[in-house]
Amino acid sequence: MVAFSDEHHMLRRLVRDFAEKEIGPYTVAWEANGSFPAHELFAKMAALGLLGLEYDPAYGGQGADHLCTVVLHEELGRVGPAGVALGIAVQTDMATPSLHHFGSDELKQRYLVPALNGEAVCSVAVTEPDAGSDVTALRTRAVRDGDDWVINGSKHYVTNGTQADWICLLARTSDEPGYGGLSQIVVPTDTPGFQVQRRLDKLGMRSSDTAELTFTDLRVPASNTIGTPGLGFYQQMSQFQNERLALGYIAVGAMETALTRTADYLKVRHAFGRPLIDNQHLGFTLAELSARLDMLRQYNYAAAEAYMRGEDVDRFATVGKLQAGRLAREIAATCLQFHGAVGYMEEMWTARFFRDSPVWSIGGGTDEIMLYVLSRLDGYHA
Ligand SMILES: Cc1cc2nc3c(=O)[nH]c(=O)nc-3n(C[C@H](O)[C@H](O)[C@H](O)COP(=O)(O)OP(=O)(O)OC[C@H]3O[C@@H](n4cnc5c(N)ncnc54)[C@H](O)[C@@H]3O)c2cc1C
């Protein structure tokens, strides 16, 4: 059993209070708006030390352990909406891990510090119109010119993309085939040649903005390269592990809320002269889903402990996200169904969760890619 300390429990209360006060009440407005005010919200989170829990205090982080990250995301997922939890996780666990692990001190001072103190919003840009699952197919190119990179290309589906101050960009920096020709580069969005082409209209996660971005003869110093040129693919794969773990933690919180709310509803809704929950089929189904959620939660905790021991968590992150995606979609569909017609109404959280849930099976690598990774890890494929 994972050992959460008093500090972890205190953090859980802090995040829960924060989310219930600063996020929950704005759900409808931010979903309607297509984004949440990231600068405003991140400034409030930074004041509580919530943006850089595990990061080095030298750059404004808290130097806390990974269980704190678990607590943060479970609670953000629990309160919702999932789009806001996603946008926050991009800032804390998807766009910044590479910079923290591999970036130079100077780069961290310039970009990580403002991301952790809430002044800068950031994004990670990997996916392109013709390169999603197959990251090695990406075409955005950075060409060396003196001390600069000159960048041309486009990126799709970039979370926080309309609000970002800087982007962790994965670009092709050499003609070397396969995995070797890619690098991660920090691109400030106030650089000439950067453009937000449009904010994309999504089925769900509507409180999170998702953008299509272009880079035209955009010039940044070569010193903006994160880590080693040519090792960007491997660095991004490592960053994906943080992303997949965080998505799994958020999903557990969101599913817990969905099951609790559905049980509460079935206790007060009557049919055939008794509360709906008295129908064994309904109660048993919720119990079954709750049991599977327990298994996923404990799996996540085992993953977190392995991460803290410094072990390779590739398999944990892959299995956890795969199962989170599958279970989230099943729980979302069941909760909507058990509410009947009202569950199908736009004003109900069930409709929102039903629309949000497929993202866990697409973002950060699809279910099929998780199976591809897993089948290779387990030796079913070369
Ligand atoms: C809400 C949202 C937010 C996102 N945020 C970001 C972000 O911030 N930054 C970013 O870079 N990207 C982001 N993405 C993009 C996401 O990472 C990609 O959509 C995902 O990696 C899949 O790529 P694709 O959409 O191009 O699908 P494709 O690669 O075109 O795949 C299409 C289908 O084919 C399947 N498939 C592909 N290859 C195989 C294979 N070898 N075997 C079996 N099946 C296969 C896929 O699983 C999928 O079902 C976001 C996406 C969404 C929906």
The ligand as a Gaussian input file, in Angstrom:
#p B3LYP/6-31G(d) Opt

LIG

0 1
 C       -7.728000      17.346000     -27.054000
 C       -6.391000      17.020000     -27.640000
 C       -5.267000      17.682000     -27.181000
 C       -4.018000      17.429000     -27.747000
 N       -2.931000      18.141000     -27.300000
 C       -1.748000      17.995000     -27.943000
 C       -0.633000      18.821000     -27.589000
 O       -0.710000      19.646000     -26.672000
 N        0.519000      18.688000     -28.288000
 C        0.647000      17.775000     -29.302000
 O        1.730000      17.693000     -29.890000
 N       -0.388000      16.976000     -29.662000
 C       -1.577000      17.065000     -29.015000
 N       -2.642000      16.275000     -29.370000
 C       -2.486000      15.338000     -30.477000
 C       -2.381000      13.876000     -30.072000
 O       -1.189000      13.624000     -29.391000
 C       -2.493000      13.049000     -31.372000
 O       -3.805000      13.249000     -31.843000
 C       -2.235000      11.584000     -31.176000
 O       -0.873000      11.343000     -30.914000
 C       -2.646000      10.764000     -32.410000
 O       -2.154000      11.298000     -33.591000
 P       -3.141000      11.568000     -34.821000
 O       -4.303000      12.319000     -34.327000
 O       -2.357000      12.167000     -35.937000
 O       -3.655000      10.122000     -35.267000
 P       -3.024000       9.189000     -36.385000
 O       -1.588000       8.966000     -36.101000
 O       -3.400000       9.709000     -37.718000
 O       -3.820000       7.831000     -36.117000
 C       -5.143000       7.602000     -36.625000
 C       -5.619000       6.250000     -36.090000
 O       -4.716000       5.209000     -36.534000
 C       -4.226000       4.500000     -35.407000
 N       -2.840000       4.093000     -35.648000
 C       -1.783000       4.872000     -35.974000
 N       -0.674000       4.116000     -36.090000
 C       -1.026000       2.853000     -35.796000
 C       -0.315000       1.604000     -35.721000
 N        0.989000       1.521000     -35.971000
 N       -1.012000       0.493000     -35.389000
 C       -2.348000       0.554000     -35.136000
 N       -3.064000       1.699000     -35.187000
 C       -2.411000       2.829000     -35.513000
 C       -4.309000       5.497000     -34.251000
 O       -4.331000       4.833000     -33.010000
 C       -5.621000       6.201000     -34.552000
 O       -6.683000       5.415000     -34.111000
 C       -3.898000      16.475000     -28.796000
 C       -5.029000      15.779000     -29.234000
 C       -6.265000      16.040000     -28.672000
 C       -7.472000      15.304000     -29.190000

